[in-house]
Amino acid sequence: VWDRVMSLLEDYKSIMIPAMGNLSSSYNICNIGYAVQLLRLEHPVPRWAAPAFASSCLCGAIVGQLLLGWAGDRFGRKLALLVTLSLVVIGAMGSAIFTSGFGDDIWRSLVIWRFILGIGVGGTYPLTAVYAGEMSDDRGLGRTSRVALSISCQVAGNILAPAISFFILLLLGTDKVTQEPWATELGWRLVLGLGALPCLVALRELVSEPDSHEFASARASGHKGRLNEVLRTLEDPSYRKRLIGCAAGWFCFDMTFFGIAVFLPHIVHDLIDKNDRGEGYLLLNSAVSALVNCIAIPATLLSFRLVADDGLGRKNLQGVSFLFISLAYAILALSFSPLRTISATTSVIALFSALFFCLNFGAGMTTYILPQESFPPEVRASMNGIAAAAGKMGAILGASAFAPTARHFGLGFTFGCCAVSAAGGLIATILFVDDMRKEEDGTKVLNVPEVQRHL
């Protein structure tokens, strides 16, 4: 696995663009929980604000995935990706610099900027997947390995969100952050603003890169990426089935992932600071959240090893992953309340670590890979955007319903709902996802683009 990663990194310029885009998207989605931990020290959180700031970025992402995904087919991968990365920079910097006001006004301002940020974040999903899959491959590593490495960088973003929060608190000092308004203000603005940096790096590299050769070939053959071409593709029953499989799997996965990802700092805070003293636990909260997210590293490396293995295949890997996620959530649902009653905090943290391993093994990678290998180049970005938008609908449902459900019915019930959602993903994978390893005669496929042309 490591040799494959290092070989890919030798072509750093090409892989850096989708990698930095994915790192930025995951960081900008997850950092809101840590920023709010600081922001609420100055500004009490209205009841409406929790689901609003949790889902505003995700709502924007749906717009970005549909609109910018189509733009990638219509105007080219490079131009659409330039617009996407620029929107992420504008949204992240706007959240950090221009969020202002008092009372409800500051929360409304934050929600608006997060929506703008979300449009850019949404565009990164279809466009980075397609860009990574279609970029030149002099080393013959294969489409799947390139896309897998690109999406793996989302794990780094998930870890960086609590890690950067930890180091900002360490640098400014928790006593100053909790007692002096300037330090509190600087802290949460830094957490939000640093989300622009990876996209600035990607933009610098992207400016001098050519457009995808597969896009150029599709354009030369007469395909213009118009909406009617997308609709005509969906008239084919095999492509409709693939789209349902990709969209349903992504919907179920994001519903199970983003609720826990956005509210993890609040759950950890509740576990280690039951009396809500807050001040002495900010550093510990960020450190524990970072350690829980670090369990994603071995899960991602294992997925990277298995995802390109035609002996298992992406469909089977995704099915196994959904099964593990469902079991992990079911165990947590049954044991969370009893363990918390006896103050078994270490055991609860261990269960959360196991859950995050399952969440980052398999489905987190396959839901991203399957759409870009299931459709022809002339509509690939559009179809990927539709599937990704379905995923973010699940993310909105999971993130916006997580806090109210936990407040009214308890976290155990909420985790049980996530287990049911993962089981739904398993069923959708079995019924609708095609096994892209084999042609109709059962022969193994090693070159996915040839299969797509054949189909």
C-alpha positions as CSV (number, residue, x, y, z in Angstrom):
1,V,0.0,0.0,0.0
2,W,2.8,2.4,1.0
3,D,4.7,1.8,-2.2
4,R,1.6,2.6,-4.2
5,V,1.0,5.8,-2.3
6,M,4.6,7.0,-2.7
7,S,4.5,6.2,-6.4
8,L,1.3,8.3,-6.8
9,L,2.9,11.2,-4.8
10,E,5.8,11.3,-7.3
11,D,3.2,12.8,-9.7
12,Y,2.5,15.3,-6.9
13,K,1.3,18.1,-9.1
14,S,-1.6,16.2,-10.7
15,I,-2.7,14.4,-7.6
16,M,-2.3,17.5,-5.4
17,I,-5.3,19.3,-7.0
18,P,-8.0,16.7,-6.2
19,A,-6.3,15.8,-2.9
20,M,-6.3,19.4,-1.6
21,G,-9.9,19.9,-2.8
22,N,-11.0,16.9,-0.8
23,L,-9.0,17.8,2.3
24,S,-10.5,21.3,2.2
25,S,-14.1,20.0,1.8
26,S,-13.9,17.6,4.8
27,Y,-12.2,20.2,7.0
28,N,-14.7,22.9,6.1
29,I,-17.6,20.6,6.9
30,C,-16.3,19.3,10.2
31,N,-14.7,22.5,11.6
32,I,-18.0,24.2,12.4
33,G,-18.4,22.1,15.5
34,Y,-15.1,23.2,16.9
35,A,-15.6,26.9,15.9
36,V,-19.0,26.9,17.6
37,Q,-17.5,25.5,20.8
38,L,-15.6,28.8,21.0
39,L,-18.2,31.1,19.5
40,R,-20.8,30.1,22.0
41,L,-18.6,31.4,24.8
42,E,-19.4,34.9,23.5
43,H,-22.8,34.4,21.8
44,P,-25.4,32.0,23.3
45,V,-26.6,29.5,20.6
46,P,-30.4,30.0,19.8
47,R,-32.3,26.7,19.5
48,W,-32.8,27.3,15.7
49,A,-29.1,27.8,15.1
50,A,-27.8,24.3,15.9
51,P,-29.5,22.5,12.9
52,A,-29.1,25.6,10.8
53,F,-25.3,25.9,11.0
54,A,-24.9,22.2,10.9
55,S,-26.9,21.9,7.6
56,S,-26.3,25.2,5.8
57,C,-23.0,24.1,4.3
58,L,-24.6,20.8,3.2
59,C,-27.5,22.6,1.6
60,G,-25.1,24.7,-0.4
61,A,-23.3,21.5,-1.3
62,I,-26.4,20.1,-3.1
63,V,-26.5,23.2,-5.3
64,G,-22.8,23.0,-6.0
65,Q,-22.9,19.3,-6.8
66,L,-25.7,19.6,-9.3
67,L,-24.7,22.9,-10.9
68,L,-20.9,22.6,-10.9
69,G,-21.0,18.9,-11.7
70,W,-23.0,19.7,-14.9
71,A,-20.6,22.6,-15.6
72,G,-17.7,20.1,-15.6
73,D,-19.4,18.3,-18.5
74,R,-20.5,21.5,-20.3
75,F,-17.5,23.8,-19.9
76,G,-14.7,21.5,-19.0
77,R,-13.3,20.0,-15.8
78,K,-10.6,22.6,-15.3
79,L,-12.8,25.7,-15.6
80,A,-15.5,24.2,-13.3
81,L,-12.9,23.2,-10.8
82,L,-11.4,26.7,-10.8
83,V,-14.8,28.1,-10.0
84,T,-15.4,25.5,-7.3
85,L,-12.1,26.1,-5.5
86,S,-12.6,29.8,-5.7
87,L,-16.0,29.5,-4.0
88,V,-14.5,27.5,-1.2
89,V,-11.9,30.2,-0.6
90,I,-14.5,33.0,-0.7
91,G,-16.8,31.1,1.6
92,A,-14.1,30.1,4.2
93,M,-12.6,33.6,4.3
94,G,-16.1,35.2,4.4
95,S,-17.0,33.0,7.4
96,A,-13.9,34.0,9.2
97,I,-13.7,37.7,8.4
98,F,-17.3,38.9,7.7
99,T,-19.4,36.9,10.2
100,S,-20.5,39.6,12.6
101,G,-23.3,41.0,14.7
102,F,-24.9,40.2,18.1
103,G,-27.6,37.8,19.2
104,D,-29.3,36.0,16.4
105,D,-27.6,38.2,13.8
106,I,-24.2,36.7,14.1
107,W,-25.6,33.2,13.7
108,R,-27.6,34.3,10.6
109,S,-24.4,35.8,9.1
110,L,-22.5,32.5,9.8
111,V,-25.3,30.4,8.2
112,I,-25.2,32.6,5.0
113,W,-21.5,32.4,4.6
114,R,-21.5,28.6,5.3
115,F,-24.1,28.2,2.5
116,I,-21.8,30.0,0.0
117,L,-18.9,27.8,1.2
118,G,-21.1,24.8,0.7
119,I,-21.6,25.5,-3.0
120,G,-17.9,25.2,-3.5
121,V,-17.5,22.2,-1.2
122,G,-20.3,20.5,-3.1
123,G,-18.5,21.0,-6.4
124,T,-15.4,19.4,-5.2
125,Y,-17.1,16.0,-4.9
126,P,-17.9,15.3,-8.5
127,L,-15.1,17.3,-10.1
128,T,-12.2,16.0,-8.0
129,A,-13.4,12.4,-8.5
130,V,-13.6,12.9,-12.3
131,Y,-10.4,14.9,-12.5
132,A,-8.5,12.3,-10.5
133,G,-9.9,9.5,-12.6
134,E,-9.2,11.2,-16.0
135,M,-5.8,12.7,-15.3
136,S,-2.8,11.3,-17.2
137,D,-1.4,8.0,-15.7
138,D,2.1,7.4,-17.0
139,R,2.7,4.8,-14.2
140,G,-0.3,2.6,-15.1
141,L,-1.6,2.7,-11.5
142,G,-5.2,2.7,-12.6
143,R,-8.2,4.9,-12.3
144,T,-9.4,3.4,-9.0
145,S,-6.1,3.9,-7.2
146,R,-5.9,7.6,-8.2
147,V,-9.5,8.3,-7.1
148,A,-9.0,6.4,-3.9
149,L,-5.9,8.4,-3.0
150,S,-7.8,11.6,-3.7
151,I,-10.7,10.8,-1.4
152,S,-8.4,9.4,1.2
153,C,-7.3,13.0,1.9
154,Q,-10.8,13.7,3.4
155,V,-9.6,11.7,6.4
156,A,-6.8,14.3,6.9
157,G,-9.4,17.0,6.8
158,N,-11.5,15.2,9.5
159,I,-8.4,14.9,11.7
160,L,-7.2,18.5,11.1
161,A,-10.4,20.1,12.3
162,P,-10.0,19.1,15.9
163,A,-6.1,19.1,15.7
164,I,-6.1,22.8,14.5
165,S,-8.6,23.7,17.2
166,F,-6.3,22.1,19.7
167,F,-3.2,23.9,18.6
168,I,-5.0,27.3,18.4
169,L,-6.2,26.8,22.0
170,L,-2.7,25.8,23.0
171,L,-1.2,28.9,21.2
172,L,-3.6,31.4,22.5
173,G,-4.1,29.8,25.9
174,T,-7.4,28.4,27.2
175,D,-7.6,31.0,30.0
176,K,-7.4,33.8,27.5
177,V,-9.8,32.2,25.0
178,T,-12.4,31.7,27.7
179,Q,-12.0,35.1,29.5
180,E,-10.8,37.6,26.9
181,P,-13.1,38.4,24.0
182,W,-10.3,39.2,21.5
183,A,-8.8,35.7,22.0
184,T,-12.2,34.0,21.7
185,E,-12.9,35.9,18.5
186,L,-9.5,35.2,17.0
187,G,-9.7,31.5,17.9
188,W,-13.0,30.7,16.1
189,R,-12.2,32.9,13.1
190,L,-8.8,31.1,12.6
191,V,-10.6,27.7,12.8
192,L,-12.9,28.8,10.0
193,G,-10.5,30.8,7.9
194,L,-7.8,28.2,7.6
195,G,-10.1,26.1,5.5
196,A,-9.2,28.3,2.6
197,L,-5.5,27.4,2.5
198,P,-5.7,23.9,0.8
199,C,-7.8,25.3,-2.0
200,L,-5.4,28.2,-2.5
201,V,-2.6,25.6,-3.0
202,A,-4.8,23.6,-5.4
203,L,-5.7,26.8,-7.4
204,R,-2.0,27.7,-7.8
205,E,-1.3,24.2,-9.4
206,L,-4.5,24.0,-11.4
207,V,-4.0,27.3,-13.3
208,S,-1.1,25.7,-15.4
209,E,-2.7,22.3,-15.9
210,P,-4.4,21.2,-19.1
211,D,-8.0,20.0,-19.2
212,S,-8.8,16.3,-19.1
213,H,-7.9,14.3,-22.2
214,E,-11.1,12.3,-21.9
215,F,-13.2,15.5,-21.8
216,A,-11.4,16.7,-24.9
217,S,-12.1,13.4,-26.7
218,A,-15.8,13.6,-25.8
219,R,-16.0,17.1,-27.0
220,A,-14.2,16.2,-30.2
221,S,-16.7,13.4,-30.9
222,G,-19.5,15.9,-30.8
223,H,-20.7,15.7,-27.2
224,K,-21.4,19.2,-25.7
225,G,-22.4,18.2,-22.2
226,R,-25.9,19.7,-22.6
227,L,-28.7,18.8,-20.2
228,N,-30.5,16.8,-22.9
229,E,-27.5,14.5,-23.2
230,V,-27.8,13.7,-19.5
231,L,-31.5,13.0,-19.8
232,R,-30.9,10.8,-22.9
233,T,-28.3,8.8,-20.9
234,L,-30.9,8.2,-18.2
235,E,-33.2,6.6,-20.8
236,D,-30.9,3.6,-20.7
237,P,-32.3,1.3,-17.9
238,S,-28.8,0.1,-17.0
239,Y,-27.6,3.6,-16.3
240,R,-30.8,4.4,-14.4
241,K,-30.1,1.4,-12.2
242,R,-26.5,2.5,-11.6
243,L,-27.5,6.0,-10.7
244,I,-30.1,4.7,-8.2
245,G,-27.4,2.4,-6.7
246,C,-24.8,5.2,-6.4
247,A,-27.3,7.8,-5.1
248,A,-29.0,5.5,-2.6
249,G,-25.7,4.2,-1.2
250,W,-24.3,7.7,-0.9
251,F,-27.5,9.0,0.7
252,C,-27.4,6.2,3.4
253,F,-23.7,6.6,4.1
254,D,-23.8,10.4,4.5
255,M,-26.8,10.2,6.8
256,T,-24.9,7.9,9.1
257,F,-21.6,9.9,8.9
258,F,-22.3,13.6,9.0
259,G,-24.5,13.8,12.1
260,I,-21.8,12.2,14.2
261,A,-19.0,14.1,12.4
262,V,-20.5,17.5,13.0
263,F,-21.6,16.9,16.6
264,L,-18.7,14.8,17.8
265,P,-17.1,17.7,19.7
266,H,-20.5,18.3,21.5
267,I,-20.8,14.6,22.4
268,V,-17.3,14.4,23.7
269,H,-17.9,17.6,25.6
270,D,-20.9,16.1,27.2
271,L,-19.0,12.9,28.1
272,I,-15.9,14.6,29.7
273,D,-17.6,17.7,31.1
274,K,-21.0,16.7,32.5
275,N,-21.3,19.9,34.6
276,D,-20.6,22.1,31.5
277,R,-17.7,24.0,33.1
278,G,-16.3,24.3,29.6
279,E,-13.2,26.3,30.2
280,G,-10.9,23.6,31.5
281,Y,-12.1,21.0,29.0
282,L,-11.7,22.8,25.6
283,L,-8.2,21.4,25.1
284,L,-9.1,17.9,26.2
285,N,-12.2,17.9,24.0
286,S,-10.2,18.8,20.9
287,A,-7.5,16.2,21.7
288,V,-10.0,13.4,22.3
289,S,-11.9,14.3,19.1
290,A,-8.7,14.2,17.1
291,L,-7.7,10.9,18.6
292,V,-11.1,9.4,17.7
293,N,-10.7,10.6,14.2
294,C,-7.2,9.2,13.9
295,I,-8.6,5.7,13.9
296,A,-9.7,6.5,10.4
297,I,-6.1,6.3,9.2
298,P,-5.7,2.5,9.4
299,A,-9.3,2.1,8.1
300,T,-8.5,4.2,5.1
301,L,-5.2,2.4,4.4
302,L,-7.0,-0.9,4.5
303,S,-9.7,0.4,2.2
304,F,-7.1,1.8,-0.2
305,R,-5.6,-1.7,-0.4
306,L,-8.9,-3.5,-1.0
307,V,-10.7,-1.0,-3.2
308,A,-8.6,-1.8,-6.3
309,D,-8.6,-5.5,-5.7
310,D,-10.7,-7.2,-8.3
311,G,-10.9,-10.3,-6.1
312,L,-13.3,-8.4,-3.8
313,G,-14.6,-5.5,-5.9
314,R,-16.1,-2.2,-4.9
315,K,-19.7,-3.5,-4.6
316,N,-18.7,-6.3,-2.2
317,L,-16.5,-3.9,-0.2
318,Q,-19.3,-1.4,0.1
319,G,-21.7,-4.1,1.3
320,V,-19.4,-5.4,3.9
321,S,-18.7,-1.8,5.1
322,F,-22.4,-1.0,5.5
323,L,-22.8,-4.2,7.5
324,F,-20.0,-3.2,9.9
325,I,-21.4,0.4,10.2
326,S,-24.9,-0.9,11.1
327,L,-23.5,-3.3,13.7
328,A,-21.3,-0.6,15.3
329,Y,-24.2,1.8,15.6
330,A,-26.4,-0.9,17.0
331,I,-23.9,-1.8,19.7
332,L,-23.5,1.8,20.5
333,A,-27.3,2.3,20.7
334,L,-27.7,-0.5,23.1
335,S,-24.7,0.2,25.3
336,F,-24.4,4.0,25.3
337,S,-26.9,4.9,28.1
338,P,-25.9,2.1,30.5
339,L,-22.2,2.9,30.1
340,R,-22.8,6.6,30.6
341,T,-24.9,5.9,33.7
342,I,-21.9,4.2,35.3
343,S,-19.5,6.9,34.0
344,A,-17.6,4.4,31.9
345,T,-16.2,7.2,29.7
346,T,-13.2,5.2,28.4
347,S,-15.5,2.4,27.2
348,V,-17.7,4.9,25.4
349,I,-14.7,6.5,23.7
350,A,-13.5,3.0,22.6
351,L,-16.9,2.3,21.0
352,F,-16.8,5.7,19.2
353,S,-13.3,4.8,17.9
354,A,-14.6,1.5,16.6
355,L,-17.5,3.3,15.0
356,F,-15.2,5.7,13.2
357,F,-13.1,2.8,12.0
358,C,-16.2,1.3,10.4
359,L,-17.3,4.7,9.0
360,N,-14.0,5.2,7.3
361,F,-13.6,1.7,6.0
362,G,-15.1,0.9,2.6
363,A,-18.2,2.9,2.0
364,G,-16.6,6.3,2.6
365,M,-14.4,5.5,-0.4
366,T,-16.6,3.4,-2.6
367,T,-19.5,5.8,-2.7
368,Y,-17.1,8.3,-4.1
369,I,-15.4,5.9,-6.6
370,L,-18.5,4.1,-8.1
371,P,-20.1,7.1,-9.8
372,Q,-17.0,8.1,-11.8
373,E,-16.4,4.6,-13.1
374,S,-20.1,3.8,-13.9
375,F,-20.9,6.4,-16.6
376,P,-19.4,7.6,-19.9
377,P,-17.1,10.7,-20.0
378,E,-19.6,13.0,-21.7
379,V,-22.0,12.9,-18.7
380,R,-19.7,11.6,-16.0
381,A,-19.4,14.8,-13.9
382,S,-23.2,15.4,-14.1
383,M,-24.1,11.9,-13.0
384,N,-21.4,12.1,-10.2
385,G,-23.0,15.4,-9.1
386,I,-26.5,13.9,-9.0
387,A,-25.3,10.9,-6.9
388,A,-23.2,13.3,-4.6
389,A,-26.3,15.6,-4.2
390,A,-28.3,12.6,-3.1
391,G,-25.6,11.9,-0.5
392,K,-25.7,15.5,0.8
393,M,-29.5,15.2,1.1
394,G,-28.8,12.3,3.5
395,A,-26.1,14.4,5.2
396,I,-28.6,17.3,5.7
397,L,-31.1,14.9,7.2
398,G,-28.5,13.3,9.4
399,A,-26.9,16.6,10.6
400,S,-30.1,18.6,11.1
401,A,-32.0,15.8,12.8
402,F,-29.2,14.6,15.0
403,A,-29.4,17.3,17.8
404,P,-33.2,17.4,18.0
405,T,-33.5,13.6,18.0
406,A,-30.9,13.3,20.7
407,R,-32.5,16.0,22.7
408,H,-36.0,14.5,22.6
409,F,-35.3,10.7,22.5
410,G,-31.7,10.3,23.7
411,L,-28.5,9.5,21.9
412,G,-29.2,5.7,22.0
413,F,-32.3,6.2,19.9
414,T,-30.4,8.4,17.5
415,F,-27.6,5.8,17.1
416,G,-30.3,3.2,16.4
417,C,-31.7,5.3,13.6
418,C,-28.2,5.5,12.1
419,A,-28.0,1.7,12.3
420,V,-31.2,1.4,10.3
421,S,-29.9,3.8,7.7
422,A,-26.7,1.8,7.3
423,A,-28.8,-1.3,6.8
424,G,-30.7,0.5,4.1
425,G,-27.4,1.2,2.4
426,L,-26.5,-2.5,2.5
427,I,-29.9,-3.4,0.8
428,A,-29.4,-0.7,-1.9
429,T,-25.9,-1.9,-2.6
430,I,-27.1,-5.5,-3.0
431,L,-30.1,-4.6,-5.3
432,F,-28.8,-1.7,-7.4
433,V,-25.0,-1.5,-7.5
434,D,-23.3,-3.1,-10.5
435,D,-20.2,-5.2,-10.0
436,M,-17.8,-3.3,-12.3
437,R,-15.2,-6.0,-12.2
438,K,-16.9,-8.2,-14.8
439,E,-18.3,-7.9,-18.3
440,E,-21.5,-9.8,-19.3
441,D,-19.6,-13.0,-20.0
442,G,-18.0,-13.0,-16.6
443,T,-14.5,-12.1,-17.8
444,K,-12.5,-9.9,-15.3
445,V,-12.1,-6.3,-16.3
446,L,-8.8,-4.4,-15.8
447,N,-9.5,-1.3,-17.8
448,V,-12.6,0.4,-16.7
449,P,-12.8,3.0,-19.5
450,E,-12.9,0.2,-22.1
451,V,-15.8,-1.4,-20.3
452,Q,-17.6,1.9,-20.3
453,R,-17.1,2.3,-24.1
454,H,-18.3,-1.3,-24.5
455,L,-21.5,-0.7,-22.5
